[in-house]
Amino acid sequence: MEPLAHRLRPTSFDDMVGQKELIGENGIIRKMVEQNKLMSIILFGPPGCGKTTIAKIIKEKFSIDSFSFNASVDNKKVLQDIANSVKFYHNAIVIIDEIHRMKKDTQDFLLPFLENGSITIIGLTTSNPYISINPAIRSRCHIYQLKQATENDIIELLKKALNDKIFENVKINDSILHLISSRSGGEIRSALNMLETLSLLSGEITLQDAENAIGIKALKLDSKDIYYYDLLSALQKSIRGSDVDAALLYLGRLIKLEDLDIIIRRLTVISYEDIGLANPQVSLYVNGACDAALKLGLPEARIPLSFAVIALAMSPKSNTAESSIDKALSDIDKYPDFNIPANILNREIKGNSKLYKYPHDFENDIVYQQYLPNELKDHRYYEPKTTGKYERAIKEYYEFAKNILKK
């Protein structure tokens, strides 16, 4: 017999729980279907929130050919075969699962078909498409975020599921439904699988019976993914504060959630934001460790990720890369129409080559001339720190250069 989650997969938007902003009475995806306006879309959200179900409902509502492509296992040749088939139709739907894993050359191959409208895609991903998907693909798609199912959403669905014939010989009360909802981690599929497990029992099921049958609690995020970002923030603050033990604890908690992409993005930015010029080599170590983590996958990925976190937490710290550019960006907002000095402006130099002094023609390869605009000529953006050997050397050269440039 097919699994309960498969048998109960909704065939219409009305049968679905949650996602009302998108598929409810005034939801934009429902309007697309009702008005027969097929558009390329990317749906992103946590596992078990309904992405695949929505894609299949859309596919069934349009009387055109459809194909499936899984970017994790299918290669470019599969997409080429689909494209060759599409030549015989005016339009076709391609559902692309794990679209964030689609290789760049495969994405590039897809672009002209999106451009001319012969292929309409429905991309599905658990990763933020603004980070993980080619901008050229994104610009041709409407992107919609699906939310994790709420406890009430899951309980509503579980009550409907109890009408299935497999529950004829068991009695399951509301407290058990609440237990399943809390254990599911917000995943509808997981909740239905847990409920199906209880159908193996008989009679009136106690809470303890359910506890034993369901097993351990799923690690989950709280509503709106707030806890997820609290964990990421705690990881970064612990690394910034050089508390390696706390950093490893938060890394471990994030690893349990099995989203390598978001861990890697955060570790990468930490290497530049918080360590930066105090130990510039650490960014190379972190990039290497993150590449290794992606190649290995979990559970082995935990080892290079641990390596990266320890290296970051135990490095001297400097935030000058971030603070310096932020100061410059702030001045750009205040003085958007500044003028580049004539002595470094190419069109002026072409008329008078003596305006520009070529630094390599002078002692120490430095010569005084104005580089900053008049409006900002006394502004300083980079303030060296001395927490690491590398930046102490930078500070020494910085002060040396500044003394010459002040003449």
PyMOL commands that set and color helices and strands:
alter all, ss='L'
color gray80, all
select helices_A, chain A and resi 4-7+13-15+20-23+28-34+51-61+76-86+99-101+104-116+129-132+135-138+151-161+165-167+174-183+188-198+207-214+223-240+244-256+260-278+281-296+302-313+320-334+342-344+346-351+353-355+359-361+363-365+374-376+389-405
alter helices_A, ss='H'
color red, helices_A
select strands_A, chain A and resi 41-44+65-70+92-97+119-125+142-145+170-171+203-204
alter strands_A, ss='S'
color yellow, strands_A
deselect
rebuild
show_as cartoon
